[in-house]
Amino acid sequence: ITLADGTGWQNLDLRGQLRLGQGAAHTLSFGAHHDRYRLASVTYGTAAAPIADWLSSTEGTLNTNSYGSTRTQAIYLQDEWVVAPGWTLLAGGRQERWLASGGSNYNAGNSAPNPKNLVYADRAYSHFSPKLHLAWQASPALALKASMGRAVRYPTVAEMFQTFNGPNNIRTNDPNLLPERVTSTELTAQHQWDSAMLRASWFYEDKRDALISQTDV
């Protein structure tokens, strides 16, 4: 029997936009983000004390549990600026803070020297993610663009704390996962005709501490 009472999430996003200057030369975009994810997963029934009938029996013997929560708070601001006829510059940034807390795992099958209950230390990270984009309308038909940006993806509460009952009680969670950080760059040329369009792009991405999920059978 698996109970997930208390597992869930709360998300809140606030966004706004403000146009300034003659002909809306500046378009300011801004916003705030908050999320919180909670994990509470408890399983009952062990090899030594199995649950005979999950429809009618009581919860039985505690087998495993997984607890933990994550929280992310962020603000962002960007300005899309028409710097000159045919030229548009977009610059922005996102500041965010992430916290993982209350993480623990219990496994009734563990014995010395492996503890039955593992409690993990709280962790917090703060990151700033900039973005920059420059576009030039070289002619009515030809547009040239250059973009650069950074993004951060934090591990989910399940990726860090969820215990899975697989073959030989394999655990696929990792409480020490680091945030995935990506820096991307792109150069684009686009030519437009009356009935056709040709686009060429060069894209480069540098990714560190990639978060990868896989199935272990």
Contacts in CASP RR format, 6 or more apart in sequence:
PFRMAT RR
TARGET T0000
AUTHOR 0000-0000-0000
METHOD contacts of the structure
MODEL  1
ITLADGTGWQNLDLRGQLRLGQGAAHTLSFGAHHDRYRLASVTYGTAAAP
IADWLSSTEGTLNTNSYGSTRTQAIYLQDEWVVAPGWTLLAGGRQERWLA
SGGSNYNAGNSAPNPKNLVYADRAYSHFSPKLHLAWQASPALALKASMGR
AVRYPTVAEMFQTFNGPNNIRTNDPNLLPERVTSTELTAQHQWDSAMLRA
SWFYEDKRDALISQTDV
1 43 0 8 1.000
1 44 0 8 1.000
1 45 0 8 1.000
1 51 0 8 1.000
1 54 0 8 1.000
1 59 0 8 1.000
1 60 0 8 1.000
2 41 0 8 1.000
2 42 0 8 1.000
2 43 0 8 1.000
3 41 0 8 1.000
3 42 0 8 1.000
3 43 0 8 1.000
3 44 0 8 1.000
3 59 0 8 1.000
4 40 0 8 1.000
4 41 0 8 1.000
4 42 0 8 1.000
5 40 0 8 1.000
6 38 0 8 1.000
6 40 0 8 1.000
7 38 0 8 1.000
7 39 0 8 1.000
7 40 0 8 1.000
7 41 0 8 1.000
8 37 0 8 1.000
8 38 0 8 1.000
8 39 0 8 1.000
9 35 0 8 1.000
9 36 0 8 1.000
9 37 0 8 1.000
9 38 0 8 1.000
10 34 0 8 1.000
10 35 0 8 1.000
10 36 0 8 1.000
11 34 0 8 1.000
11 35 0 8 1.000
12 32 0 8 1.000
12 33 0 8 1.000
12 34 0 8 1.000
12 35 0 8 1.000
13 31 0 8 1.000
13 32 0 8 1.000
13 33 0 8 1.000
13 34 0 8 1.000
14 31 0 8 1.000
14 32 0 8 1.000
14 33 0 8 1.000
15 29 0 8 1.000
15 30 0 8 1.000
15 31 0 8 1.000
16 29 0 8 1.000
16 30 0 8 1.000
16 31 0 8 1.000
17 27 0 8 1.000
17 28 0 8 1.000
17 29 0 8 1.000
17 30 0 8 1.000
18 27 0 8 1.000
18 28 0 8 1.000
18 30 0 8 1.000
19 26 0 8 1.000
19 27 0 8 1.000
19 28 0 8 1.000
20 26 0 8 1.000
20 27 0 8 1.000
20 28 0 8 1.000
24 82 0 8 1.000
25 81 0 8 1.000
25 82 0 8 1.000
26 79 0 8 1.000
26 80 0 8 1.000
26 81 0 8 1.000
26 82 0 8 1.000
27 79 0 8 1.000
27 80 0 8 1.000
27 81 0 8 1.000
28 77 0 8 1.000
28 78 0 8 1.000
28 79 0 8 1.000
29 76 0 8 1.000
29 77 0 8 1.000
29 78 0 8 1.000
29 79 0 8 1.000
29 80 0 8 1.000
30 75 0 8 1.000
30 76 0 8 1.000
30 77 0 8 1.000
30 78 0 8 1.000
31 75 0 8 1.000
31 76 0 8 1.000
31 77 0 8 1.000
32 73 0 8 1.000
32 74 0 8 1.000
32 75 0 8 1.000
32 76 0 8 1.000
33 72 0 8 1.000
33 73 0 8 1.000
33 74 0 8 1.000
33 75 0 8 1.000
33 76 0 8 1.000
33 96 0 8 1.000
34 71 0 8 1.000
34 72 0 8 1.000
34 73 0 8 1.000
34 74 0 8 1.000
35 71 0 8 1.000
35 72 0 8 1.000
36 69 0 8 1.000
36 70 0 8 1.000
36 71 0 8 1.000
36 72 0 8 1.000
37 69 0 8 1.000
37 70 0 8 1.000
37 71 0 8 1.000
37 156 0 8 1.000
37 157 0 8 1.000
38 68 0 8 1.000
38 69 0 8 1.000
38 157 0 8 1.000
39 66 0 8 1.000
39 67 0 8 1.000
39 68 0 8 1.000
39 69 0 8 1.000
39 157 0 8 1.000
39 158 0 8 1.000
39 161 0 8 1.000
39 162 0 8 1.000
40 65 0 8 1.000
40 66 0 8 1.000
40 67 0 8 1.000
40 68 0 8 1.000
41 65 0 8 1.000
41 66 0 8 1.000
41 67 0 8 1.000
41 162 0 8 1.000
41 163 0 8 1.000
42 62 0 8 1.000
42 64 0 8 1.000
42 65 0 8 1.000
42 66 0 8 1.000
43 62 0 8 1.000
43 63 0 8 1.000
43 64 0 8 1.000
43 65 0 8 1.000
43 165 0 8 1.000
44 51 0 8 1.000
44 59 0 8 1.000
44 60 0 8 1.000
44 61 0 8 1.000
44 62 0 8 1.000
44 63 0 8 1.000
45 51 0 8 1.000
45 60 0 8 1.000
45 61 0 8 1.000
45 62 0 8 1.000
45 63 0 8 1.000
46 61 0 8 1.000
46 63 0 8 1.000
46 108 0 8 1.000
46 109 0 8 1.000
48 61 0 8 1.000
49 60 0 8 1.000
49 61 0 8 1.000
51 57 0 8 1.000
51 60 0 8 1.000
61 108 0 8 1.000
62 106 0 8 1.000
62 108 0 8 1.000
63 107 0 8 1.000
63 108 0 8 1.000
63 109 0 8 1.000
63 165 0 8 1.000
64 105 0 8 1.000
64 106 0 8 1.000
64 107 0 8 1.000
64 108 0 8 1.000
64 163 0 8 1.000
64 165 0 8 1.000
65 104 0 8 1.000
65 105 0 8 1.000
65 106 0 8 1.000
65 163 0 8 1.000
66 104 0 8 1.000
66 105 0 8 1.000
66 161 0 8 1.000
66 162 0 8 1.000
66 163 0 8 1.000
66 173 0 8 1.000
67 102 0 8 1.000
67 103 0 8 1.000
67 104 0 8 1.000
67 105 0 8 1.000
67 161 0 8 1.000
68 100 0 8 1.000
68 101 0 8 1.000
68 102 0 8 1.000
68 103 0 8 1.000
68 104 0 8 1.000
68 157 0 8 1.000
68 160 0 8 1.000
68 161 0 8 1.000
69 100 0 8 1.000
69 101 0 8 1.000
69 102 0 8 1.000
69 103 0 8 1.000
69 157 0 8 1.000
70 98 0 8 1.000
70 99 0 8 1.000
70 100 0 8 1.000
70 101 0 8 1.000
70 154 0 8 1.000
70 155 0 8 1.000
70 156 0 8 1.000
70 157 0 8 1.000
70 160 0 8 1.000
71 98 0 8 1.000
71 99 0 8 1.000
71 101 0 8 1.000
72 96 0 8 1.000
72 97 0 8 1.000
72 98 0 8 1.000
72 99 0 8 1.000
72 154 0 8 1.000
73 96 0 8 1.000
73 97 0 8 1.000
74 94 0 8 1.000
74 95 0 8 1.000
74 96 0 8 1.000
74 97 0 8 1.000
75 94 0 8 1.000
75 95 0 8 1.000
75 96 0 8 1.000
76 92 0 8 1.000
76 93 0 8 1.000
76 94 0 8 1.000
76 95 0 8 1.000
77 92 0 8 1.000
77 93 0 8 1.000
78 90 0 8 1.000
78 91 0 8 1.000
78 92 0 8 1.000
78 93 0 8 1.000
78 131 0 8 1.000
79 90 0 8 1.000
79 91 0 8 1.000
79 92 0 8 1.000
80 88 0 8 1.000
80 89 0 8 1.000
80 90 0 8 1.000
81 88 0 8 1.000
81 89 0 8 1.000
81 90 0 8 1.000
81 91 0 8 1.000
82 88 0 8 1.000
83 89 0 8 1.000
86 135 0 8 1.000
86 136 0 8 1.000
86 137 0 8 1.000
87 134 0 8 1.000
87 135 0 8 1.000
87 136 0 8 1.000
87 137 0 8 1.000
88 133 0 8 1.000
88 134 0 8 1.000
88 135 0 8 1.000
89 132 0 8 1.000
89 133 0 8 1.000
89 134 0 8 1.000
90 131 0 8 1.000
90 132 0 8 1.000
90 133 0 8 1.000
90 134 0 8 1.000
90 135 0 8 1.000
91 130 0 8 1.000
91 131 0 8 1.000
91 132 0 8 1.000
91 133 0 8 1.000
92 130 0 8 1.000
92 131 0 8 1.000
92 132 0 8 1.000
93 128 0 8 1.000
93 129 0 8 1.000
93 130 0 8 1.000
93 131 0 8 1.000
94 128 0 8 1.000
94 129 0 8 1.000
94 131 0 8 1.000
95 126 0 8 1.000
95 127 0 8 1.000
95 128 0 8 1.000
95 129 0 8 1.000
96 126 0 8 1.000
96 127 0 8 1.000
96 129 0 8 1.000
96 152 0 8 1.000
97 124 0 8 1.000
97 125 0 8 1.000
97 126 0 8 1.000
98 124 0 8 1.000
98 125 0 8 1.000
98 126 0 8 1.000
98 127 0 8 1.000
98 154 0 8 1.000
98 179 0 8 1.000
99 122 0 8 1.000
99 123 0 8 1.000
99 124 0 8 1.000
100 122 0 8 1.000
100 123 0 8 1.000
100 124 0 8 1.000
100 155 0 8 1.000
100 157 0 8 1.000
100 160 0 8 1.000
101 122 0 8 1.000
102 119 0 8 1.000
102 120 0 8 1.000
102 122 0 8 1.000
103 119 0 8 1.000
103 120 0 8 1.000
103 160 0 8 1.000
103 161 0 8 1.000
103 175 0 8 1.000
104 117 0 8 1.000
104 118 0 8 1.000
104 119 0 8 1.000
104 120 0 8 1.000
104 161 0 8 1.000
105 117 0 8 1.000
105 118 0 8 1.000
105 161 0 8 1.000
105 163 0 8 1.000
105 171 0 8 1.000
105 173 0 8 1.000
106 116 0 8 1.000
106 117 0 8 1.000
106 118 0 8 1.000
107 116 0 8 1.000
107 163 0 8 1.000
107 169 0 8 1.000
107 171 0 8 1.000
108 116 0 8 1.000
109 116 0 8 1.000
109 169 0 8 1.000
110 116 0 8 1.000
118 175 0 8 1.000
120 160 0 8 1.000
120 161 0 8 1.000
120 175 0 8 1.000
125 154 0 8 1.000
125 179 0 8 1.000
127 152 0 8 1.000
127 179 0 8 1.000
127 181 0 8 1.000
129 149 0 8 1.000
129 150 0 8 1.000
129 151 0 8 1.000
129 152 0 8 1.000
130 148 0 8 1.000
130 149 0 8 1.000
130 150 0 8 1.000
131 147 0 8 1.000
131 148 0 8 1.000
131 149 0 8 1.000
131 150 0 8 1.000
132 147 0 8 1.000
132 148 0 8 1.000
132 149 0 8 1.000
133 145 0 8 1.000
133 146 0 8 1.000
133 147 0 8 1.000
133 148 0 8 1.000
134 145 0 8 1.000
134 146 0 8 1.000
134 147 0 8 1.000
135 143 0 8 1.000
135 144 0 8 1.000
135 145 0 8 1.000
136 143 0 8 1.000
136 144 0 8 1.000
136 145 0 8 1.000
137 143 0 8 1.000
138 144 0 8 1.000
141 191 0 8 1.000
141 192 0 8 1.000
141 193 0 8 1.000
142 189 0 8 1.000
142 190 0 8 1.000
142 191 0 8 1.000
142 192 0 8 1.000
143 188 0 8 1.000
143 189 0 8 1.000
143 190 0 8 1.000
143 191 0 8 1.000
143 192 0 8 1.000
144 188 0 8 1.000
144 189 0 8 1.000
144 190 0 8 1.000
145 186 0 8 1.000
145 187 0 8 1.000
145 188 0 8 1.000
145 189 0 8 1.000
145 190 0 8 1.000
146 186 0 8 1.000
146 187 0 8 1.000
146 188 0 8 1.000
147 184 0 8 1.000
147 185 0 8 1.000
147 186 0 8 1.000
147 187 0 8 1.000
147 188 0 8 1.000
148 183 0 8 1.000
148 184 0 8 1.000
148 185 0 8 1.000
148 186 0 8 1.000
149 183 0 8 1.000
149 184 0 8 1.000
149 185 0 8 1.000
150 181 0 8 1.000
150 182 0 8 1.000
150 183 0 8 1.000
150 184 0 8 1.000
151 181 0 8 1.000
151 182 0 8 1.000
151 184 0 8 1.000
152 179 0 8 1.000
152 180 0 8 1.000
152 181 0 8 1.000
152 182 0 8 1.000
153 179 0 8 1.000
153 180 0 8 1.000
153 182 0 8 1.000
153 211 0 8 1.000
154 179 0 8 1.000
154 180 0 8 1.000
155 174 0 8 1.000
155 177 0 8 1.000
155 178 0 8 1.000
155 179 0 8 1.000
155 180 0 8 1.000
155 211 0 8 1.000
158 173 0 8 1.000
159 173 0 8 1.000
159 174 0 8 1.000
159 177 0 8 1.000
159 211 0 8 1.000
159 213 0 8 1.000
160 173 0 8 1.000
160 174 0 8 1.000
160 175 0 8 1.000
160 176 0 8 1.000
160 177 0 8 1.000
161 173 0 8 1.000
161 175 0 8 1.000
162 172 0 8 1.000
162 173 0 8 1.000
163 171 0 8 1.000
163 173 0 8 1.000
164 170 0 8 1.000
164 171 0 8 1.000
164 172 0 8 1.000
164 173 0 8 1.000
166 216 0 8 1.000
167 216 0 8 1.000
167 217 0 8 1.000
170 216 0 8 1.000
172 216 0 8 1.000
177 209 0 8 1.000
177 211 0 8 1.000
178 209 0 8 1.000
179 209 0 8 1.000
180 207 0 8 1.000
180 208 0 8 1.000
180 209 0 8 1.000
180 210 0 8 1.000
180 211 0 8 1.000
181 207 0 8 1.000
181 208 0 8 1.000
181 209 0 8 1.000
182 205 0 8 1.000
182 206 0 8 1.000
182 207 0 8 1.000
182 208 0 8 1.000
183 205 0 8 1.000
183 206 0 8 1.000
184 203 0 8 1.000
184 204 0 8 1.000
184 205 0 8 1.000
184 206 0 8 1.000
185 203 0 8 1.000
185 204 0 8 1.000
185 205 0 8 1.000
186 201 0 8 1.000
186 202 0 8 1.000
186 203 0 8 1.000
186 204 0 8 1.000
187 201 0 8 1.000
187 202 0 8 1.000
188 199 0 8 1.000
188 200 0 8 1.000
188 201 0 8 1.000
188 202 0 8 1.000
189 199 0 8 1.000
189 200 0 8 1.000
189 201 0 8 1.000
190 197 0 8 1.000
190 198 0 8 1.000
190 199 0 8 1.000
190 200 0 8 1.000
191 197 0 8 1.000
191 198 0 8 1.000
191 199 0 8 1.000
END
